[in-house]
């Protein structure tokens, strides 16, 4: 079986870096913790959240920021709490590329935002509604249908994670993000949760986490649209490499 058959997409594997700086888990977790406000703000900007960076920092300091919807505030706080939980998992050796970790992070990321959180589509009370991803003028991406008990989604997830074990950590991490974004295992919050999983894979291997800068949000969205349409992840893989904090050294 090819990666296309298992994951639902493929990519030019030659663009994935073979040499990535590796540090101690303590060091990469320290950097992630130190940059947590930036990571949270970048992620919220990709969702169109109106909170500014200073407002995110203020909110994370425990001070209420006025003039915003409760839902926007909760999204920021959910992202921060998810990042902190991910740090605990990585530091304690509890992180794994597994469904229990994936659903736990989703239960924090999408709390009070998704139709249901912490379960795959079909595993909760809603067993019929299948969401899709809007691609603007290019139409919509429709994933596997929601079915009671999510048998297809669970099979796809298990086969995908098994196939990804054959990939080196950097490739495995970035491919899992795109895998989660394409298959839409949850009703909402798929890209956010899958990026946390990506960074969990990276940090647990001593590789610095990746954040998509707010300034690159438009480029990110445009490349994601092309990815959904073509099922070719080459451009998105290259984009994620470019977002790594040591991209210059990796691409040298």
Secondary structure as GFF3:
##gff-version 3
##sequence-region A 1 252
A	DSSP	alpha_helix	3	7	.	.	.	ID=ss1
A	DSSP	three_ten_helix	13	15	.	.	.	ID=ss2
A	DSSP	alpha_helix	25	34	.	.	.	ID=ss3
A	DSSP	alpha_helix	36	46	.	.	.	ID=ss4
A	DSSP	alpha_helix	53	60	.	.	.	ID=ss5
A	DSSP	alpha_helix	70	92	.	.	.	ID=ss6
A	DSSP	alpha_helix	99	109	.	.	.	ID=ss7
A	DSSP	beta_strand	132	134	.	.	.	ID=ss8
A	DSSP	three_ten_helix	136	138	.	.	.	ID=ss9
A	DSSP	beta_strand	140	142	.	.	.	ID=ss10
A	DSSP	alpha_helix	151	164	.	.	.	ID=ss11
A	DSSP	alpha_helix	169	183	.	.	.	ID=ss12
A	DSSP	alpha_helix	190	204	.	.	.	ID=ss13
A	DSSP	three_ten_helix	214	216	.	.	.	ID=ss14
A	DSSP	alpha_helix	217	230	.	.	.	ID=ss15
A	DSSP	alpha_helix	234	243	.	.	.	ID=ss16
A	DSSP	alpha_helix	247	251	.	.	.	ID=ss17
###
